[in-house]
Amino acid sequence: MPRAIAYLRPDSVEDAVALLSDKSHQPLAGGTVLNGDDDPTPVTMVDLQGCGLDGIIGGDGGRLRLGAMTTLHDMLNDDRVPTGLAGAARAELPSTLRTLATVGGTVAAANADSILLAALLVHDARVELVGPGGHEVQSLDDLLKVGVADGYVVTAVEFDPSGDCVRQSTARTPSDTPIVSATARNAGDGIRLALTGMADYPVLADPLDPTTGLEPISDFRGSADYRRTLAEVLTKRAVNAVERVA
Ligand SMILES: Cc1cc2nc3c(=O)[nH]c(=O)nc-3n(C[C@H](O)[C@H](O)[C@H](O)COP(=O)(O)OP(=O)(O)OC[C@H]3O[C@@H](n4cnc5c(N)ncnc54)[C@H](O)[C@@H]3O)c2cc1C
């Protein structure tokens, strides 16, 4: 049964935020999660495609700014997006979904296995939001811990495109979602490391001690101990690889 009981298409972020003050209203971006979800709760969908949130532009201090409605397909076709980050966008989803799924939806969905979020974390990503409290900017790292608050719209994600990232991962098959992945980047003042499959969302970790404080789940893809071992091994490989590139 379709979840959508009504469809609204505001033409500004301000109008979208006003519509989202009703708790039964939800932002609709690419719809790959929202339309596919088997949660039967009826939803009024507030489509963001008319709100001018597309486009990739250069930001302050050499940073790159992705409008929230930038698709994963757009990311991997833009030469300014570093190769490792574009590769994460490519590996995240099959081509049919990449043309729909957006950067803003990926941040809001905060999938624990998202290698794109891990790549954005190591590129020091910051998220711009608009909501009832006005305009806010939060580090992606902080936002993933609490999630996007009800009534807020992600308007953009900006990051430092310098110093490409390298990903090492283990999955059941080469094209499957990794059980655990480690993404590393030389940030100039040290190596930034992000892990997937080790918490409820992708996390930044210490390259010298990647698993302390993390409590991975055990499931049909691997036990918590197996995940910890993978995280240690994959971190060493990713850090070695990024040091070779530097
Ligand atoms: C078959 C399939 C496989 C998938 N595989 C993976 C995978 O391997 N790894 C992975 O990480 N994900 C995966 N996903 C999840 C999903 O595709 C991604 O998270 C996707 O990028 C979501 O983007 P979207 O634009 O389609 O979001 P939507 O479905 O439109 O929205 C997702 C959620 O975010 C909210 N939202 C959307 N945009 C905004 C915004 N700008 N501001 C505030 N809230 C917003 C929506 O209200 C909704 O709750 C998969 C999905 C499918 C259907």
PDBQT file of the ligand as one rigid body, heavy atoms in Angstrom, charges set to zero:
ROOT
HETATM    1  C1  LIG A 301      17.662  -1.030  -2.851  1.00  0.00    +0.000 C 
HETATM    2  C2  LIG A 301      18.322  -0.030  -1.919  1.00  0.00    +0.000 A 
HETATM    3  C3  LIG A 301      19.627  -0.215  -1.537  1.00  0.00    +0.000 A 
HETATM    4  C4  LIG A 301      20.229   0.688  -0.686  1.00  0.00    +0.000 A 
HETATM    5  N1  LIG A 301      21.521   0.477  -0.353  1.00  0.00    +0.000 NA
HETATM    6  C5  LIG A 301      22.147   1.356   0.446  1.00  0.00    +0.000 A 
HETATM    7  C6  LIG A 301      23.513   1.169   0.780  1.00  0.00    +0.000 A 
HETATM    8  O1  LIG A 301      24.148   0.218   0.342  1.00  0.00    +0.000 OA
HETATM    9  N2  LIG A 301      24.103   2.056   1.593  1.00  0.00    +0.000 N 
HETATM   10  C7  LIG A 301      23.403   3.133   2.061  1.00  0.00    +0.000 A 
HETATM   11  O2  LIG A 301      23.967   3.912   2.790  1.00  0.00    +0.000 OA
HETATM   12  N3  LIG A 301      22.124   3.338   1.758  1.00  0.00    +0.000 NA
HETATM   13  C8  LIG A 301      21.471   2.485   0.969  1.00  0.00    +0.000 A 
HETATM   14  N4  LIG A 301      20.165   2.690   0.657  1.00  0.00    +0.000 N 
HETATM   15  C9  LIG A 301      19.491   3.836   1.274  1.00  0.00    +0.000 C 
HETATM   16  C10 LIG A 301      19.309   5.069   0.386  1.00  0.00    +0.000 C 
HETATM   17  O3  LIG A 301      19.344   4.798  -0.975  1.00  0.00    +0.000 OA
HETATM   18  C11 LIG A 301      20.254   6.199   0.677  1.00  0.00    +0.000 C 
HETATM   19  O4  LIG A 301      20.293   6.496   2.056  1.00  0.00    +0.000 OA
HETATM   20  C12 LIG A 301      19.823   7.427  -0.132  1.00  0.00    +0.000 C 
HETATM   21  O5  LIG A 301      20.948   8.164  -0.415  1.00  0.00    +0.000 OA
HETATM   22  C13 LIG A 301      18.704   8.263   0.456  1.00  0.00    +0.000 C 
HETATM   23  O6  LIG A 301      18.540   9.436  -0.345  1.00  0.00    +0.000 OA
HETATM   24  P1  LIG A 301      17.132   9.878  -0.959  1.00  0.00    +0.000 P 
HETATM   25  O7  LIG A 301      17.396  11.221  -1.577  1.00  0.00    +0.000 OA
HETATM   26  O8  LIG A 301      16.577   8.823  -1.846  1.00  0.00    +0.000 OA
HETATM   27  O9  LIG A 301      16.253  10.048   0.365  1.00  0.00    +0.000 OA
HETATM   28  P2  LIG A 301      14.662   9.955   0.596  1.00  0.00    +0.000 P 
HETATM   29  O10 LIG A 301      14.167   8.550   0.466  1.00  0.00    +0.000 OA
HETATM   30  O11 LIG A 301      13.959  10.984  -0.207  1.00  0.00    +0.000 OA
HETATM   31  O12 LIG A 301      14.631  10.383   2.132  1.00  0.00    +0.000 OA
HETATM   32  C14 LIG A 301      15.247   9.575   3.130  1.00  0.00    +0.000 C 
HETATM   33  C15 LIG A 301      14.963  10.193   4.513  1.00  0.00    +0.000 C 
HETATM   34  O13 LIG A 301      15.640  11.443   4.632  1.00  0.00    +0.000 OA
HETATM   35  C16 LIG A 301      14.713  12.528   4.777  1.00  0.00    +0.000 C 
HETATM   36  N5  LIG A 301      15.254  13.625   3.951  1.00  0.00    +0.000 N 
HETATM   37  C17 LIG A 301      15.558  13.555   2.633  1.00  0.00    +0.000 A 
HETATM   38  N6  LIG A 301      16.130  14.694   2.222  1.00  0.00    +0.000 NA
HETATM   39  C18 LIG A 301      16.174  15.511   3.299  1.00  0.00    +0.000 A 
HETATM   40  C19 LIG A 301      16.660  16.831   3.511  1.00  0.00    +0.000 A 
HETATM   41  N7  LIG A 301      17.220  17.550   2.524  1.00  0.00    +0.000 N 
HETATM   42  N8  LIG A 301      16.543  17.356   4.748  1.00  0.00    +0.000 NA
HETATM   43  C20 LIG A 301      15.986  16.647   5.767  1.00  0.00    +0.000 A 
HETATM   44  N9  LIG A 301      15.524  15.370   5.635  1.00  0.00    +0.000 NA
HETATM   45  C21 LIG A 301      15.615  14.819   4.414  1.00  0.00    +0.000 A 
HETATM   46  C22 LIG A 301      13.362  11.979   4.323  1.00  0.00    +0.000 C 
HETATM   47  O14 LIG A 301      12.275  12.605   4.946  1.00  0.00    +0.000 OA
HETATM   48  C23 LIG A 301      13.476  10.509   4.727  1.00  0.00    +0.000 C 
HETATM   49  O15 LIG A 301      13.203  10.339   6.104  1.00  0.00    +0.000 OA
HETATM   50  C24 LIG A 301      19.515   1.817  -0.197  1.00  0.00    +0.000 A 
HETATM   51  C25 LIG A 301      18.195   2.006  -0.615  1.00  0.00    +0.000 A 
HETATM   52  C26 LIG A 301      17.606   1.112  -1.462  1.00  0.00    +0.000 A 
HETATM   53  C27 LIG A 301      16.166   1.361  -1.913  1.00  0.00    +0.000 C 
ENDROOT
TORSDOF 0
